[in-house]
Amino acid sequence: MIGGISVTQLLILLVIVMLVFGTKRLRNIGSDLGSAVKGFRKGIEEEPADKEPEKISKSENASAAVQAKEEKAKATRPTDTDV
């Protein structure tokens, strides 16, 4: 017994699923699911390990720092609703 489901119950469920969907459709679903898993695994394996992150120029870094300071200053100012 696996988790409260007996082998007999699993066979009855399998027969019902085959009657509802048909063997051809189940075969297509199985092959589609298998190819999706295979493609997912292939995509993960092909990810390059030595991929360098994009380099940020000094000017972009400086402008980002200025923007962050401005946002922080705006966030700390009390508004009319805070007073």
Buried (B, 14 or more C-beta within 10 A) or exposed (E): EEEEEEEEEEEEEEEEEEEEEEEEEBEEEEEEEEEEEEEEEEEEEEEEEEEEEEEEEEEEEEEEEEEEEEEEEEEEEEEEEEE
